[in-house]
């Protein structure tokens, strides 16, 4: 029998990088997720190659957004605009409308700018990280993901799922915000020369389906034999996070006005800044840093305003509470505003916070309706 210290060393020994990759890829071949932008391992083995346009589109959508939320938006976009030239030819307003509800709206503006640029280059995306980073809206992570997944070139792809897997595999006690370089170095050492794109997707799938934030399914993990956190018995303690600061609370008011035929009064927000270029109902001057007025006295024009409720919405850096007022008005739309008819509301470029405000005043108004 081996001495106790030797037994413990055997238990905590990490698999060699090549062994990690091969174990992970074997698991991925069987247990990969079916995603609308993905080429499966079986298809890849038959010579099918990913479409860089679809990979780019999905990766931009997936920034700060869950896979489940992205799927339906992705399908709408590729049905409307099947390639980058079609997207470049689309009016910006149509793209913003299709993006409405997905959040982080600067991504949609960058998406259009990137499509415009790629279209002028024959519709071909660069196949290197450096070339991709020169395009609007593409940073270090997105360029690495596209390089690996679309072009099957070795690249170090690290998203939140990968950070969690690596933090547990190596029991990294450094707080996550300070451990980025260390985590990246571990991933870089693991990336195989063969199938780097599948490896990147396998790491993401492992984090999303097995190495989950709560109650990870360690018994099913292909890497459990070399996972330090499994040996110590506390995988949920990783990654280590610093306490989150409380988000500031901002307040304001929203004014939902309709005319006799049920049309809703809207306006477009400035192109730059929070929710830039999106459509909204009139609101008071709240921002991420200051409150706006909260009473009907702040209404932008006269009307029989009455308070109909309060809605809340959480942005990345602050929470917002809006008092919602409702009125029927007559006449033409005030300068800078326009009327959106009942059957058009669902297709407007309304961010979620504005849909909430409209729904508080007119339940069901933002749902898709047939024209009369």
LINRA-V922229 format. One record per residue. N is the residue number from 1. RES is the residue in one small letter. PSI is psi as a letter, one per 40 degrees, with the letter a starting at -180 (* if undefined). Layout:
# LINRA-V922229
n->N res->RES psi->PSI
n->N res->RES psi->PSI
This chain:
# LINRA-V922229
n->1 res->x psi->h
n->2 res->x psi->i
n->3 res->x psi->i
n->4 res->x psi->d
n->5 res->x psi->d
n->6 res->x psi->d
n->7 res->x psi->d
n->8 res->x psi->d
n->9 res->x psi->d
n->10 res->x psi->d
n->11 res->x psi->d
n->12 res->x psi->e
n->13 res->x psi->h
n->14 res->x psi->i
n->15 res->x psi->i
n->16 res->x psi->i
n->17 res->x psi->d
n->18 res->x psi->d
n->19 res->x psi->d
n->20 res->x psi->d
n->21 res->x psi->d
n->22 res->x psi->d
n->23 res->x psi->d
n->24 res->x psi->d
n->25 res->x psi->d
n->26 res->x psi->d
n->27 res->x psi->d
n->28 res->x psi->d
n->29 res->x psi->d
n->30 res->x psi->d
n->31 res->x psi->e
n->32 res->x psi->i
n->33 res->x psi->i
n->34 res->x psi->h
n->35 res->x psi->i
n->36 res->x psi->e
n->37 res->x psi->e
n->38 res->x psi->i
n->39 res->x psi->h
n->40 res->x psi->i
n->41 res->x psi->d
n->42 res->x psi->d
n->43 res->x psi->d
n->44 res->x psi->d
n->45 res->x psi->d
n->46 res->x psi->e
n->47 res->x psi->e
n->48 res->x psi->h
n->49 res->x psi->i
n->50 res->x psi->i
n->51 res->x psi->h
n->52 res->x psi->d
n->53 res->x psi->d
n->54 res->x psi->d
n->55 res->x psi->d
n->56 res->x psi->d
n->57 res->x psi->d
n->58 res->x psi->d
n->59 res->x psi->d
n->60 res->x psi->d
n->61 res->x psi->d
n->62 res->x psi->e
n->63 res->x psi->h
n->64 res->x psi->f
n->65 res->x psi->i
n->66 res->x psi->i
n->67 res->x psi->d
n->68 res->x psi->d
n->69 res->x psi->d
n->70 res->x psi->d
n->71 res->x psi->d
n->72 res->x psi->d
n->73 res->x psi->d
n->74 res->x psi->d
n->75 res->x psi->d
n->76 res->x psi->d
n->77 res->x psi->d
n->78 res->x psi->d
n->79 res->x psi->d
n->80 res->x psi->d
n->81 res->x psi->g
n->82 res->x psi->e
n->83 res->x psi->i
n->84 res->x psi->d
n->85 res->x psi->d
n->86 res->x psi->d
n->87 res->x psi->d
n->88 res->x psi->d
n->89 res->x psi->e
n->90 res->x psi->i
n->91 res->x psi->i
n->92 res->x psi->d
n->93 res->x psi->d
n->94 res->x psi->d
n->95 res->x psi->d
n->96 res->x psi->d
n->97 res->x psi->d
n->98 res->x psi->d
n->99 res->x psi->e
n->100 res->x psi->h
n->101 res->x psi->e
n->102 res->x psi->e
n->103 res->x psi->i
n->104 res->x psi->g
n->105 res->x psi->e
n->106 res->x psi->d
n->107 res->x psi->d
n->108 res->x psi->d
n->109 res->x psi->d
n->110 res->x psi->d
n->111 res->x psi->d
n->112 res->x psi->d
n->113 res->x psi->d
n->114 res->x psi->d
n->115 res->x psi->d
n->116 res->x psi->d
n->117 res->x psi->d
n->118 res->x psi->d
n->119 res->x psi->d
n->120 res->x psi->e
n->121 res->x psi->f
n->122 res->x psi->e
n->123 res->x psi->e
n->124 res->x psi->h
n->125 res->x psi->i
n->126 res->x psi->i
n->127 res->x psi->e
n->128 res->x psi->i
n->129 res->x psi->d
n->130 res->x psi->d
n->131 res->x psi->d
n->132 res->x psi->d
n->133 res->x psi->e
n->134 res->x psi->e
n->135 res->x psi->i
n->136 res->x psi->h
n->137 res->x psi->e
n->138 res->x psi->h
n->139 res->x psi->a
n->140 res->x psi->d
n->141 res->x psi->d
n->142 res->x psi->d
n->143 res->x psi->d
n->144 res->x psi->d
n->145 res->x psi->d
n->146 res->x psi->d
n->147 res->x psi->d
n->148 res->x psi->d
n->149 res->x psi->d
n->150 res->x psi->d
n->151 res->x psi->e
n->152 res->x psi->f
n->153 res->x psi->i
n->154 res->x psi->h
n->155 res->x psi->i
n->156 res->x psi->h
n->157 res->x psi->h
n->158 res->x psi->h
n->159 res->x psi->a
n->160 res->x psi->d
n->161 res->x psi->d
n->162 res->x psi->d
n->163 res->x psi->d
n->164 res->x psi->d
n->165 res->x psi->d
n->166 res->x psi->d
n->167 res->x psi->d
n->168 res->x psi->d
n->169 res->x psi->d
n->170 res->x psi->e
n->171 res->x psi->f
n->172 res->x psi->h
n->173 res->x psi->e
n->174 res->x psi->h
n->175 res->x psi->i
n->176 res->x psi->d
n->177 res->x psi->d
n->178 res->x psi->e
n->179 res->x psi->e
n->180 res->x psi->d
n->181 res->x psi->d
n->182 res->x psi->d
n->183 res->x psi->d
n->184 res->x psi->d
n->185 res->x psi->d
n->186 res->x psi->d
n->187 res->x psi->d
n->188 res->x psi->d
n->189 res->x psi->e
n->190 res->x psi->d
n->191 res->x psi->h
n->192 res->x psi->i
n->193 res->x psi->d
n->194 res->x psi->h
n->195 res->x psi->f
n->196 res->x psi->d
n->197 res->x psi->d
n->198 res->x psi->d
n->199 res->x psi->d
n->200 res->x psi->d
n->201 res->x psi->d
n->202 res->x psi->d
n->203 res->x psi->d
n->204 res->x psi->d
n->205 res->x psi->d
n->206 res->x psi->d
n->207 res->x psi->d
n->208 res->x psi->d
n->209 res->x psi->d
n->210 res->x psi->d
n->211 res->x psi->f
n->212 res->x psi->i
n->213 res->x psi->d
n->214 res->x psi->i
n->215 res->x psi->f
n->216 res->x psi->i
n->217 res->x psi->g
n->218 res->x psi->d
n->219 res->x psi->d
n->220 res->x psi->e
n->221 res->x psi->h
n->222 res->x psi->e
n->223 res->x psi->e
n->224 res->x psi->d
n->225 res->x psi->d
n->226 res->x psi->e
n->227 res->x psi->h
n->228 res->x psi->d
n->229 res->x psi->d
n->230 res->x psi->d
n->231 res->x psi->d
n->232 res->x psi->e
n->233 res->x psi->e
n->234 res->x psi->f
n->235 res->x psi->d
n->236 res->x psi->e
n->237 res->x psi->e
n->238 res->x psi->i
n->239 res->x psi->i
n->240 res->x psi->h
n->241 res->x psi->i
n->242 res->x psi->i
n->243 res->x psi->h
n->244 res->x psi->h
n->245 res->x psi->i
n->246 res->x psi->i
n->247 res->x psi->h
n->248 res->x psi->i
n->249 res->x psi->h
n->250 res->x psi->i
n->251 res->x psi->i
n->252 res->x psi->a
n->253 res->x psi->i
n->254 res->x psi->i
n->255 res->x psi->h
n->256 res->x psi->h
n->257 res->x psi->h
n->258 res->x psi->i
n->259 res->x psi->a
n->260 res->x psi->d
n->261 res->x psi->e
n->262 res->x psi->e
n->263 res->x psi->i
n->264 res->x psi->h
n->265 res->x psi->h
n->266 res->x psi->i
n->267 res->x psi->i
n->268 res->x psi->h
n->269 res->x psi->i
n->270 res->x psi->i
n->271 res->x psi->d
n->272 res->x psi->i
n->273 res->x psi->a
n->274 res->x psi->h
n->275 res->x psi->f
n->276 res->x psi->h
n->277 res->x psi->e
n->278 res->x psi->i
n->279 res->x psi->i
n->280 res->x psi->i
n->281 res->x psi->i
n->282 res->x psi->h
n->283 res->x psi->i
n->284 res->x psi->i
n->285 res->x psi->f
n->286 res->x psi->i
n->287 res->x psi->a
n->288 res->x psi->e
n->289 res->x psi->d
n->290 res->x psi->i
n->291 res->x psi->i
n->292 res->x psi->i
n->293 res->x psi->i
n->294 res->x psi->e
n->295 res->x psi->i
n->296 res->x psi->e
n->297 res->x psi->e
n->298 res->x psi->e
n->299 res->x psi->i
n->300 res->x psi->e
n->301 res->x psi->i
n->302 res->x psi->i
n->303 res->x psi->i
n->304 res->x psi->g
n->305 res->x psi->h
n->306 res->x psi->i
n->307 res->x psi->h
n->308 res->x psi->e
n->309 res->x psi->a
n->310 res->x psi->h
n->311 res->x psi->i
n->312 res->x psi->i
n->313 res->x psi->i
n->314 res->x psi->h
n->315 res->x psi->i
n->316 res->x psi->d
n->317 res->x psi->e
n->318 res->x psi->i
n->319 res->x psi->i
n->320 res->x psi->h
n->321 res->x psi->h
n->322 res->x psi->h
n->323 res->x psi->h
n->324 res->x psi->h
n->325 res->x psi->i
n->326 res->x psi->i
n->327 res->x psi->i
n->328 res->x psi->h
n->329 res->x psi->i
n->330 res->x psi->i
n->331 res->x psi->a
n->332 res->x psi->i
n->333 res->x psi->h
n->334 res->x psi->i
n->335 res->x psi->h
n->336 res->x psi->e
n->337 res->x psi->i
n->338 res->x psi->i
n->339 res->x psi->h
n->340 res->x psi->h
n->341 res->x psi->i
n->342 res->x psi->d
n->343 res->x psi->e
n->344 res->x psi->e
n->345 res->x psi->d
n->346 res->x psi->d
n->347 res->x psi->e
n->348 res->x psi->i
n->349 res->x psi->g
n->350 res->x psi->h
n->351 res->x psi->i
n->352 res->x psi->d
n->353 res->x psi->d
n->354 res->x psi->d
n->355 res->x psi->d
n->356 res->x psi->d
n->357 res->x psi->d
n->358 res->x psi->d
n->359 res->x psi->d
n->360 res->x psi->d
n->361 res->x psi->d
n->362 res->x psi->g
n->363 res->x psi->h
n->364 res->x psi->e
n->365 res->x psi->d
n->366 res->x psi->e
n->367 res->x psi->i
n->368 res->x psi->h
n->369 res->x psi->i
n->370 res->x psi->i
n->371 res->x psi->i
n->372 res->x psi->*
